[in-house]
Amino acid sequence: MITFVATASHQYAIRDVLETRSHPLHGKIVILNHQEFLASRRLPRSAYIIVDLERLSVEDARRVDARLDALVRACPDCLVLNLPSRIGTRQDIMRRLHEGGINDFRMMPITADPGMVRYPVFLRRDDDHEGPKSDLLETPQALRDAIAALDPRDRQLGRFVITEYVDARNVNGLHEKRSYTRVGDRLFPSAMDQSRGWVCKGEYSDPATVSDPVRELAFFNENADNATLRKAFDLAGIDYGRADYAVIGGRPQIFEINTNPWIEPPERVPAISRRGAEHIVAAWLSALEHLAAQAATQDPAWIEVAEASGKLPRRLSRRDVVHAALRGLGKLHYETRAMRVLRRLRLL
């Protein structure tokens, strides 16, 4: 059994694959949002994967940590991936990657001295995955002006950070981003994207994206960056997620590690990229099956866990009604199968 704990609005990242195809994990997966995890008096005896940590407030992360402590007391053999207290914030992660000798560039708070920064730099938010929030800034004065233009509330809450730019152009002159995904002790390559622009997100709708499926498939079958990426995940304290990076001067440089990467169904991608998407999905499902085999129990079992808030969220969407009904019946581990039927009937 595996239990994912994710924000309610970003569960599509795991549901879109788990609910749209046949696989051995139906009946072995439970998906809770963070509020349910905190509120439920009874929780599954399973392996736990805590995701979307970037989107949790500091206080919410503390609450999740406290509940995980109670869970482990009730179930000492329950495996937990992504302990919030071990991971910290995105700035904590990037600092450890720099201090650990992985990254040459730095991410700093916007309170950093502009005179101590290596230019060019750009601004980005600390709590999303949408990439840069400014153009490349070439001078200390340009940085000061960009920070001054931010919403005062964002400055006060520390939502923005300064990131030193690295030139990620490959031998073809295109900006390149690679990815590795980790699921417990399994690591596998999961993207190689190219762009004519310096912001390379690999989105098919972006006209600057340049597809190279042959080269990407070759990357999927290599393992050259595995050792460095495993060290990066270990330094970050992240057991489940996707690291986006570039190889510069022969060394991986980690842009970010996303704790809730979207696993994209192959049927939603352009035909030219479908084989690569199928490769990623197969590797992800295989890694989850491997993790499920290591879990505390192979049979559904719910146990009493202390420190429940008792305040279960109430929502009225069709999905939420089905979810609540299955939870009440103790059959929540069958949810991916039930939602698959509803998707096929176009009721979701």
C-alpha positions in Angstrom: 0.0 0.0 0.0 1.1 3.6 -0.8 -0.5 6.8 0.5 0.1 10.0 -1.3 -0.5 13.2 0.6 -0.9 16.2 -1.7 -2.6 19.6 -1.9 -6.2 19.2 -3.1 -5.7 21.3 -6.2 -2.6 19.6 -7.5 -3.4 15.9 -7.2 -3.8 15.7 -11.0 0.0 15.4 -11.0 -0.4 11.8 -9.9 -4.1 11.1 -10.6 -3.9 11.7 -14.4 -1.9 8.5 -14.9 -3.2 6.4 -12.0 -6.8 7.0 -13.0 -6.6 6.6 -16.8 -5.1 3.1 -17.4 -4.9 -0.4 -16.2 -2.0 -1.1 -13.8 -1.2 -3.4 -10.8 -1.5 -0.5 -8.3 -5.3 -0.2 -8.4 -6.4 -1.3 -4.9 -3.0 -0.3 -3.4 -3.0 3.5 -3.6 -4.7 6.0 -1.3 -4.6 9.7 -2.1 -5.3 12.2 0.7 -5.0 16.0 0.8 -3.0 17.6 3.6 -6.1 18.6 5.5 -7.4 15.0 5.4 -4.1 13.7 6.6 -4.1 16.1 9.5 -7.8 15.6 10.4 -8.4 11.8 10.0 -8.5 9.8 13.2 -7.6 6.7 11.2 -4.9 6.5 8.6 -3.8 3.7 6.2 -1.0 1.4 7.3 1.2 1.9 4.3 4.2 3.7 2.8 3.6 7.5 2.7 4.7 10.0 0.1 4.4 13.6 1.2 4.3 15.9 -1.9 3.7 19.6 -2.7 5.9 20.7 0.1 6.8 23.9 -1.7 3.2 24.9 -1.5 2.9 24.4 2.3 3.3 27.3 4.7 5.9 27.0 7.4 3.1 26.4 10.0 1.4 23.8 7.8 4.7 22.0 7.3 5.1 21.8 11.1 1.6 20.4 11.5 2.4 17.7 8.9 5.6 16.9 10.7 3.8 16.5 14.0 1.2 14.2 12.5 4.0 12.1 10.8 5.6 11.7 14.2 2.3 10.4 15.6 1.9 8.1 12.6 5.4 6.6 13.1 4.6 6.0 16.8 1.5 4.1 15.8 3.1 2.3 12.9 6.9 2.1 13.4 7.3 0.1 10.1 5.4 2.7 8.0 7.9 4.1 5.5 7.7 7.9 5.0 9.2 9.6 2.0 9.8 13.4 2.0 9.8 14.5 5.7 9.2 18.2 5.7 11.5 18.8 8.7 14.4 17.2 6.8 13.8 19.0 3.5 13.0 22.6 4.6 12.3 25.4 2.1 13.4 25.7 -1.5 16.1 28.1 -0.3 17.3 25.5 2.2 17.5 23.0 -0.6 19.4 25.2 -3.0 21.8 26.3 -0.2 22.7 22.7 0.6 23.2 21.9 -3.1 25.6 24.8 -3.4 27.4 24.1 -0.1 27.6 20.4 -1.0 29.5 21.1 -4.2 26.7 20.3 -6.7 25.7 23.8 -7.8 28.2 26.6 -8.7 25.3 29.1 -8.7 23.3 30.4 -5.7 19.7 31.2 -4.8 19.4 34.0 -2.2 16.7 36.0 -0.5 15.8 39.3 -2.0 17.3 40.9 1.2 20.8 39.8 -0.1 23.4 42.5 -0.8 23.1 43.3 -4.6 26.8 43.9 -4.6 27.6 40.3 -3.5 25.7 38.7 -6.4 27.1 37.2 -9.6 25.3 38.7 -12.6 23.2 38.2 -14.5 20.4 37.2 -12.1 16.6 36.8 -12.2 13.8 36.8 -9.7 11.4 33.9 -9.1 8.9 33.0 -6.5 9.9 30.6 -3.7 6.6 28.7 -3.7 5.7 27.8 -7.3 7.1 26.1 -10.4 6.4 28.8 -13.0 10.0 29.8 -13.5 11.5 33.3 -13.7 9.4 36.3 -12.7 11.8 38.8 -14.3 14.0 39.2 -17.3 17.7 38.7 -16.8 19.1 41.5 -14.6 22.6 42.6 -15.5 23.5 45.1 -12.8 23.0 45.8 -9.1 20.8 48.8 -9.9 18.6 46.7 -12.2 18.2 44.2 -9.4 17.2 46.9 -6.9 14.7 48.3 -9.4 13.1 44.9 -10.0 12.8 44.2 -6.2 11.3 47.7 -5.7 8.7 47.0 -8.3 7.4 43.9 -6.4 4.2 44.0 -4.5 5.2 45.2 -1.0 3.3 42.3 0.5 5.4 39.8 -1.5 8.6 41.5 -0.4 7.4 41.4 3.3 6.5 37.7 3.2 9.7 36.8 1.4 7.9 35.1 -1.5 10.6 36.0 -4.0 14.2 35.0 -4.3 17.3 36.0 -6.4 18.8 33.2 -8.6 22.1 33.5 -10.4 21.8 32.7 -14.1 23.8 29.8 -15.7 24.2 29.5 -19.4 22.6 26.1 -20.2 23.1 26.1 -24.0 24.1 22.7 -25.5 26.3 21.9 -28.5 23.4 22.9 -30.8 23.2 26.3 -29.2 19.8 25.5 -27.6 19.0 26.0 -23.9 18.7 22.5 -22.5 17.0 21.1 -19.4 17.2 17.5 -18.3 15.3 15.8 -15.5 15.7 12.8 -13.2 12.8 11.4 -11.1 13.2 9.7 -7.7 10.8 7.3 -6.1 12.4 5.9 -3.0 15.6 4.1 -3.9 14.7 4.2 -7.6 16.1 7.0 -9.9 15.4 7.3 -13.7 15.9 9.9 -16.4 12.5 11.6 -17.1 13.0 14.5 -19.6 15.4 16.2 -22.0 14.0 19.5 -23.2 15.4 22.1 -25.5 14.4 25.7 -26.2 15.5 28.7 -28.3 14.8 30.8 -25.2 16.7 30.9 -22.0 13.6 29.8 -20.0 13.3 26.1 -21.0 10.2 24.4 -19.5 9.7 21.8 -22.2 6.0 22.8 -22.7 4.7 21.6 -26.1 2.6 24.8 -26.5 5.7 27.0 -26.3 6.9 27.9 -29.9 10.4 28.2 -28.6 10.5 24.5 -27.6 12.5 22.3 -30.0 11.6 18.6 -29.8 14.3 16.0 -30.3 12.7 12.6 -29.4 15.6 10.5 -30.7 18.1 12.3 -28.5 15.6 12.2 -25.5 15.1 8.4 -25.9 18.9 7.9 -26.0 19.1 9.9 -22.7 16.4 7.7 -21.1 18.6 4.7 -21.8 21.7 6.2 -20.4 22.7 6.5 -16.7 25.6 9.0 -16.9 24.1 11.5 -14.4 22.7 9.0 -11.9 25.4 9.3 -9.2 25.4 13.1 -9.1 21.6 13.3 -9.1 21.4 10.7 -6.3 23.8 12.8 -4.3 21.7 15.9 -5.1 18.5 14.3 -3.9 20.2 13.1 -0.7 21.6 16.5 0.0 18.1 18.0 -0.5 16.6 15.3 1.8 14.0 14.5 -1.0 13.0 10.8 -1.5 10.3 11.5 -4.1 10.4 14.2 -6.8 11.9 15.4 -10.0 15.2 17.3 -10.3 15.5 19.6 -13.3 19.1 20.4 -14.3 21.6 21.2 -17.0 25.0 19.7 -17.6 27.5 22.6 -17.7 31.2 22.0 -18.1 30.5 18.3 -17.7 28.8 18.8 -14.3 25.0 18.7 -13.5 23.7 22.0 -12.1 20.3 21.6 -10.4 17.7 24.3 -11.2 15.1 22.9 -8.8 13.7 19.7 -7.3 9.9 19.5 -7.6 8.3 17.3 -4.9 5.1 16.8 -6.9 6.0 16.4 -10.6 3.2 15.9 -13.1 3.4 12.5 -14.7 1.9 13.3 -18.1 -0.3 10.7 -19.8 1.2 9.8 -23.2 -2.1 10.2 -25.0 -2.0 14.0 -24.2 1.4 14.7 -25.8 2.2 15.2 -29.5 2.7 12.0 -31.4 6.4 12.8 -32.0 7.0 12.7 -28.2 4.7 9.8 -27.2 7.3 7.1 -26.9 9.2 9.2 -24.5 6.1 9.8 -22.4 5.3 6.1 -22.4 8.9 5.4 -21.2 8.4 7.8 -18.2 5.1 6.4 -17.2 6.3 2.9 -17.3 9.4 3.8 -15.2 7.2 5.7 -12.7 4.7 2.9 -12.3 7.4 0.3 -11.9 9.1 2.4 -9.2 5.8 2.7 -7.4 5.2 -1.0 -7.6 8.7 -1.6 -6.1 7.9 0.9 -3.3 4.5 -0.8 -2.6 6.3 -4.1 -2.2 8.4 -2.6 0.6 5.5 -1.1 2.5 4.4 -2.2 5.9 1.5 -4.3 4.6 0.2 -5.6 1.3 -3.4 -5.6 2.6 -5.6 -2.6 3.4 -5.5 -1.7 7.0 -6.5 1.5 8.8 -5.0 2.3 12.2 -5.7 4.8 15.0 -3.2 7.7 14.9 -3.1 10.4 17.6 -3.2 14.2 17.2 -5.9 14.3 14.6 -7.5 17.7 14.2 -10.9 16.1 13.5 -11.8 18.9 11.0 -12.3 17.1 7.7 -12.7 19.4 4.7 -16.1 19.3 3.0 -16.4 19.8 -0.7 -19.3 19.1 -3.1 -17.8 18.2 -6.4 -18.6 14.8 -7.9 -15.1 13.6 -7.2 -15.2 14.8 -3.6 -18.6 13.0 -3.0 -17.2 9.7 -4.3 -14.0 10.2 -2.4 -15.9 10.8 0.9 -18.2 7.8 0.3 -15.2 5.5 -0.3 -13.5 6.8 2.8 -16.6 6.2 4.9 -16.8 2.6 3.6 -13.1 2.0 4.3 -12.5 1.4 0.5 -10.5 4.5 -0.3 -7.7 2.2 -1.8 -10.1 1.5 -4.6 -10.5 5.1 -5.5 -8.2 5.1 -8.6 -10.3 2.3 -10.1 -13.6 4.0 -9.3 -12.3 7.3 -10.8 -11.1 5.5 -13.9 -14.7 4.3 -14.5 -16.1 7.8 -13.9 -13.5 9.3 -16.3 -14.4 6.8 -19.0 -18.1 7.7 -18.6 -17.0 11.4 -18.9 -18.5 12.1 -15.4 -15.2 13.8 -14.2 
